[in-house]
Amino acid sequence: MILEIRKIGDPVLKQKAQKVDKVDSKIKRLVEDMIETMKFANGVGLAAPQVGEPLRVIVVDYENKPIAFINPEILEAEGETIDLEGCLSVPGIELKIKRYERIVFKAQDLNGKVKKYRAKGLLARVIQHEIDHLDGVLIVDRGITEEVGNNI
């Protein structure tokens, strides 16, 4: 089911999301709906708070294969990169955002198993962006330079 993507100004986007205690059928259904919503909106990532669920769940599109990460947590980070980012919850705006170039993070999969992952480049950027959503942080809170129109 395609869910409504909450927009800037919605209080759910500014709160810290709750840890998922158990990966059950409700969480799996949420992940399915989030993946469908992300694809429908042509996004590369989506966090549960963006669809009104204050839970620590994100989905990312990695090489046209959607992956869910539950309770993601960055363990290591290095390098620095600045690039334009947009956000489905802040339509029509792109901002230059500073992120780590490479990260190591852990998260649960859909079976509830904790795994360790490495990411670099765009994937690392997307994961950091989505984890920001879990902490109530939007790109407008992180932008380092002037706003850039969406007609680039």
Secondary structure by P-SEA (a helix, b strand, c coil): cbbbbbccccccccbbbbccccccaaaaaaaaaaaaaaaaacccccccccccccccbbbbbcccbbbbbccccccbbbbbbbbbbbbccccccccbbbbbccccbbbbccccbbbbbbbccaaaaaaaaaaaaaaccccccccccccccccc
